[in-house]
Amino acid sequence: MEPINVEQLIINHLQSPEDAAALAELNAWLEKAPQNRTYFDQYRQIWDLSPEAAVFTEVDVKAATARFKARLPQTKIRWLRIAAAAAIITAVTGTWYWMAQRPSTQYLAKTTTITIDSVMLEDGSRIVLNKHSRIKYNHRKVQLEYGEAFFDVVSDPSEPFVAYTGGAEVKVLGTSFNLAILQENVKLFVLTGAVNFGTAGSNSPKLVTAGKGATYVTGDTAVQLKDRTDYNEVSWRTGELRFIDTPMDEVCEILSEHYQVKVIMENKNRAQLNLNANFSKRTLDEVLQTLSALYDYHYEKRGDTIFIR
């Protein structure tokens, strides 16, 4: 898309923010590449600071200067402010056009703290970051530095998508998967499609298919495949917890990870009893109350730990 059309696209929205069609066109363009959002934010800031800059429907510095110079006798201070805005808009447009045309060579970063957030890559792939997570990314290469992320990768047979973390490497063409690193443990779960998972640069990665998972411990020479499907690997994103013949000691581990609170099965005689239940966007207290009502479990909070017996 030529810069002149982008300018008009943004101006159409800023002039009529209530126009649903203009907003839809703008959002479609914003989702194509990260630099588009940066460019739009810069343009909107200039627009807010200098309302008269709205007359710019194309980037033509000479024409803009002529239009505003005619107003100079009326308000010299305002002219200087608007002329500066014109210069900035020109500079921003030049920067956006250069960024859009050049190959992406620098890594960008995304960090989350207490909220889940996402980032859209240039190719349309989307990465959702769990709380307290950080990635560095460049086109179709992503490094998960810490935390957890869900990847929804757009297929591109000519260029594989590669994600790295903790010495492990995930290579895909187009699929969706969850990747987490906790201390020295790397956990993978494939939701759709299939991926190759192994140590970085490995010539013999393991194939992990939809509904399956794998783990890797930093420093090991191989990954361990998990045969059993466990959709709770993405519960942080969906809010859904599913237990199918799941031993109670494993249930406690899943609850601990999902709610970020330590949950322990205190009664060892009941630790191997299996739970069959589904919980949709429930609080931990609601889950524990259900266990107490249906399965005659009792729970007690001591300090920052919850004991089930």
C-alpha positions as CSV (number, residue, x, y, z in Angstrom):
1,M,0.0,0.0,0.0
2,E,1.4,3.4,-1.0
3,P,1.9,5.9,1.8
4,I,-0.6,8.4,0.2
5,N,-3.3,5.8,0.6
6,V,-2.3,5.1,4.2
7,E,-2.5,8.8,5.0
8,Q,-6.0,8.9,3.7
9,L,-7.0,5.7,5.5
10,I,-5.9,7.2,8.9
11,I,-7.5,10.6,8.2
12,N,-10.8,9.0,7.3
13,H,-10.9,7.4,10.7
14,L,-9.7,10.4,12.6
15,Q,-12.2,12.7,10.9
16,S,-15.1,10.3,11.5
17,P,-14.2,8.0,14.4
18,E,-17.9,6.8,14.5
19,D,-17.6,5.5,11.0
20,A,-17.6,1.7,11.3
21,A,-16.4,1.1,7.8
22,A,-13.4,3.4,8.2
23,L,-12.6,1.8,11.5
24,A,-12.7,-1.7,10.0
25,E,-10.4,-0.6,7.1
26,L,-8.0,0.9,9.6
27,N,-8.0,-2.2,11.9
28,A,-7.3,-4.4,8.9
29,W,-4.2,-2.3,8.0
30,L,-3.0,-2.1,11.7
31,E,-3.0,-5.9,12.0
32,K,-0.7,-6.4,9.0
33,A,2.5,-5.3,10.7
34,P,3.7,-4.0,14.1
35,Q,5.2,-0.9,12.5
36,N,1.7,0.1,11.3
37,R,0.5,0.5,14.9
38,T,3.6,2.6,15.7
39,Y,3.0,4.8,12.7
40,F,-0.7,5.3,13.5
41,D,0.0,6.1,17.2
42,Q,2.6,8.8,16.1
43,Y,0.2,10.2,13.6
44,R,-2.7,10.3,16.1
45,Q,-0.5,12.1,18.6
46,I,0.3,14.8,16.1
47,W,-3.3,15.0,15.1
48,D,-4.4,15.6,18.7
49,L,-1.7,18.2,19.3
50,S,-2.3,20.0,16.0
51,P,-5.9,19.9,14.8
52,E,-5.1,21.9,11.7
53,A,-2.9,19.1,10.5
54,A,-6.1,17.4,9.5
55,V,-6.0,19.1,6.2
56,F,-3.1,16.9,5.1
57,T,-4.5,14.3,2.8
58,E,-1.2,13.6,1.2
59,V,2.4,14.2,2.2
60,D,3.4,17.3,0.1
61,V,5.6,19.6,2.2
62,K,5.6,22.4,-0.4
63,A,1.9,22.5,-0.8
64,A,1.4,22.2,3.0
65,T,3.8,25.1,3.6
66,A,2.0,27.3,1.0
67,R,-1.4,26.6,2.6
68,F,-0.3,27.5,6.0
69,K,2.0,30.4,5.1
70,A,-1.0,32.3,3.9
71,R,-2.3,32.3,7.4
72,L,0.9,33.5,8.9
73,P,-0.2,37.2,9.4
74,Q,-3.2,36.0,11.4
75,T,-1.4,33.9,14.0
76,K,2.3,33.5,13.8
77,I,2.6,31.2,16.8
78,R,-0.1,28.8,15.5
79,W,1.6,28.7,12.1
80,L,4.9,27.7,13.6
81,R,3.1,24.9,15.6
82,I,1.3,23.6,12.5
83,A,4.4,23.8,10.3
84,A,6.3,21.8,12.8
85,A,3.5,19.2,12.8
86,A,3.8,19.1,9.0
87,A,7.5,18.4,9.2
88,I,6.9,15.7,11.8
89,I,4.2,14.0,9.7
90,T,6.6,14.0,6.7
91,A,9.3,12.4,8.8
92,V,7.0,9.8,10.3
93,T,5.7,8.9,6.8
94,G,9.2,8.5,5.5
95,T,10.1,6.3,8.5
96,W,7.0,4.1,8.0
97,Y,7.6,3.7,4.3
98,W,11.2,2.7,5.0
99,M,10.3,0.3,7.7
100,A,7.6,-1.3,5.5
101,Q,9.9,-1.8,2.6
102,R,13.1,-3.0,4.3
103,P,13.6,-6.5,5.6
104,S,13.1,-6.9,9.3
105,T,16.6,-7.3,10.9
106,Q,16.2,-6.1,14.5
107,Y,14.5,-7.9,17.3
108,L,11.5,-6.3,19.0
109,A,10.4,-7.3,22.5
110,K,7.1,-7.8,24.3
111,T,6.8,-8.1,28.1
112,T,3.8,-8.7,30.3
113,T,3.4,-8.2,34.1
114,I,0.0,-8.8,35.7
115,T,-2.1,-9.0,32.6
116,I,-2.3,-11.3,29.5
117,D,-1.4,-9.5,26.3
118,S,-0.7,-10.3,22.7
119,V,1.4,-9.2,19.7
120,M,0.8,-9.6,15.9
121,L,3.8,-10.4,13.8
122,E,4.4,-9.1,10.3
123,D,3.2,-12.3,8.6
124,G,-0.1,-12.3,10.5
125,S,0.9,-14.8,13.2
126,R,-0.3,-14.0,16.6
127,I,1.4,-14.6,20.0
128,V,-0.6,-14.4,23.3
129,L,1.6,-13.9,26.3
130,N,0.7,-15.2,29.7
131,K,1.3,-13.0,32.8
132,H,4.9,-12.4,33.7
133,S,6.3,-13.4,30.3
134,R,8.7,-11.9,27.7
135,I,9.5,-12.6,24.1
136,K,11.9,-11.2,21.5
137,Y,10.8,-11.5,17.9
138,N,11.9,-10.8,14.4
139,H,9.6,-11.8,11.5
140,R,9.2,-15.6,11.9
141,K,11.7,-16.1,14.6
142,V,10.7,-15.8,18.3
143,Q,12.6,-16.3,21.6
144,L,10.6,-16.9,24.7
145,E,12.9,-15.5,27.4
146,Y,10.7,-16.5,30.3
147,G,7.1,-17.3,31.1
148,E,4.5,-18.8,28.7
149,A,3.0,-18.0,25.3
150,F,0.5,-19.4,22.9
151,F,1.4,-19.2,19.2
152,D,-1.1,-19.1,16.4
153,V,1.2,-19.4,13.3
154,V,0.2,-18.5,9.8
155,S,1.4,-21.1,7.3
156,D,4.3,-20.2,5.0
157,P,5.8,-23.3,3.3
158,S,8.7,-21.1,2.0
159,E,9.8,-20.1,5.5
160,P,9.4,-22.1,8.7
161,F,8.4,-20.4,11.9
162,V,10.9,-21.0,14.7
163,A,10.5,-20.5,18.4
164,Y,13.4,-20.8,20.9
165,T,13.5,-21.1,24.7
166,G,15.8,-22.7,27.3
167,G,17.9,-24.4,24.7
168,A,14.9,-26.0,22.9
169,E,13.7,-25.2,19.5
170,V,10.2,-25.5,18.0
171,K,10.0,-25.4,14.2
172,V,6.6,-25.2,12.3
173,L,5.1,-24.2,9.0
174,G,1.6,-23.3,10.3
175,T,0.0,-24.5,13.5
176,S,-1.0,-23.4,17.0
177,F,0.9,-24.4,20.1
178,N,1.7,-23.5,23.7
179,L,5.2,-23.0,25.0
180,A,6.3,-22.4,28.6
181,I,9.6,-22.3,30.4
182,L,9.7,-22.7,34.2
183,Q,13.2,-22.6,35.7
184,E,15.0,-25.3,33.6
185,N,11.9,-27.1,32.3
186,V,10.4,-26.4,28.9
187,K,6.9,-27.5,28.2
188,L,5.2,-27.8,24.8
189,F,1.6,-28.5,23.9
190,V,0.4,-28.6,20.3
191,L,-3.3,-27.6,19.8
192,T,-3.5,-27.9,16.0
193,G,-1.2,-29.2,13.3
194,A,2.2,-30.6,14.1
195,V,5.7,-29.3,15.1
196,N,9.3,-30.5,15.3
197,F,10.6,-30.1,18.8
198,G,14.2,-30.7,19.9
199,T,17.4,-29.0,21.1
200,A,18.3,-25.9,19.2
201,G,20.0,-26.9,15.9
202,S,19.2,-30.6,16.4
203,N,19.2,-32.8,13.3
204,S,16.8,-35.3,14.9
205,P,13.9,-33.4,16.5
206,K,10.7,-35.2,17.7
207,L,7.5,-34.8,15.8
208,V,4.7,-33.6,18.2
209,T,1.1,-33.7,16.8
210,A,-2.1,-32.0,17.7
211,G,-3.4,-32.8,21.2
212,K,0.1,-34.0,22.3
213,G,2.8,-32.5,24.4
214,A,6.5,-32.8,25.2
215,T,9.0,-31.6,27.8
216,Y,12.6,-30.7,27.7
217,V,15.1,-30.1,30.5
218,T,17.8,-27.6,29.8
219,G,21.1,-29.4,29.2
220,D,19.5,-32.7,28.2
221,T,20.1,-34.2,24.7
222,A,16.5,-35.2,24.0
223,V,12.9,-34.3,24.6
224,Q,10.3,-36.5,26.3
225,L,7.0,-37.0,24.6
226,K,3.7,-37.0,26.5
227,D,1.2,-39.5,25.2
228,R,-1.8,-38.3,27.1
229,T,-3.8,-35.4,25.8
230,D,-4.0,-32.6,28.4
231,Y,-5.9,-29.5,27.2
232,N,-5.2,-27.9,30.6
233,E,-1.9,-26.8,29.1
234,V,-3.8,-23.8,27.6
235,S,-6.2,-23.2,30.5
236,W,-4.5,-19.9,31.3
237,R,-5.8,-18.7,27.9
238,T,-9.2,-20.4,27.7
239,G,-10.2,-20.4,31.4
240,E,-11.3,-24.0,30.9
241,L,-10.2,-26.8,33.2
242,R,-10.9,-30.4,32.1
243,F,-10.2,-33.5,34.2
244,I,-10.7,-36.9,32.7
245,D,-9.7,-39.7,35.0
246,T,-7.1,-37.4,36.5
247,P,-5.5,-38.5,39.8
248,M,-6.1,-36.0,42.6
249,D,-2.4,-35.4,43.2
250,E,-2.1,-34.3,39.5
251,V,-5.3,-32.3,39.9
252,C,-3.6,-30.4,42.7
253,E,-0.6,-29.7,40.5
254,I,-2.8,-28.3,37.7
255,L,-4.8,-26.2,40.2
256,S,-1.6,-24.8,41.6
257,E,-0.3,-23.8,38.2
258,H,-3.6,-22.4,37.0
259,Y,-4.4,-20.3,40.1
260,Q,-0.8,-19.5,41.1
261,V,-1.5,-20.8,44.6
262,K,0.0,-23.9,46.1
263,V,-2.5,-26.7,46.5
264,I,-1.6,-30.0,48.2
265,M,-3.4,-33.3,48.5
266,E,-2.9,-33.9,52.2
267,N,-4.7,-37.3,52.4
268,K,-2.3,-39.6,50.7
269,N,-4.9,-42.5,50.6
270,R,-7.1,-40.4,48.4
271,A,-4.3,-38.9,46.2
272,Q,-4.7,-41.6,43.5
273,L,-8.5,-41.3,43.3
274,N,-9.5,-40.0,39.8
275,L,-11.5,-36.8,39.1
276,N,-13.9,-36.4,36.2
277,A,-15.1,-32.8,36.0
278,N,-15.1,-29.7,33.8
279,F,-14.8,-26.1,35.1
280,S,-15.4,-23.1,32.9
281,K,-13.9,-19.8,34.1
282,R,-14.4,-20.6,37.8
283,T,-12.5,-19.2,40.7
284,L,-10.4,-21.5,42.8
285,D,-12.9,-21.3,45.7
286,E,-15.7,-22.4,43.4
287,V,-13.7,-25.4,42.2
288,L,-12.9,-26.4,45.8
289,Q,-16.5,-26.0,46.9
290,T,-17.6,-28.2,44.0
291,L,-15.1,-30.9,45.1
292,S,-16.4,-30.7,48.7
293,A,-20.1,-30.9,47.6
294,L,-19.7,-33.7,45.0
295,Y,-16.8,-35.8,46.1
296,D,-16.8,-35.2,49.9
297,Y,-13.3,-33.5,49.8
298,H,-12.5,-30.9,52.5
299,Y,-10.1,-28.1,52.1
300,E,-8.3,-25.8,54.5
301,K,-6.1,-22.8,53.9
302,R,-3.0,-22.5,56.0
303,G,-0.8,-19.5,55.3
304,D,-0.4,-19.3,51.5
305,T,-1.1,-23.1,50.9
306,I,-4.4,-24.9,50.5
307,F,-4.6,-28.5,51.8
308,I,-7.2,-30.9,50.5
309,R,-8.1,-34.0,52.5
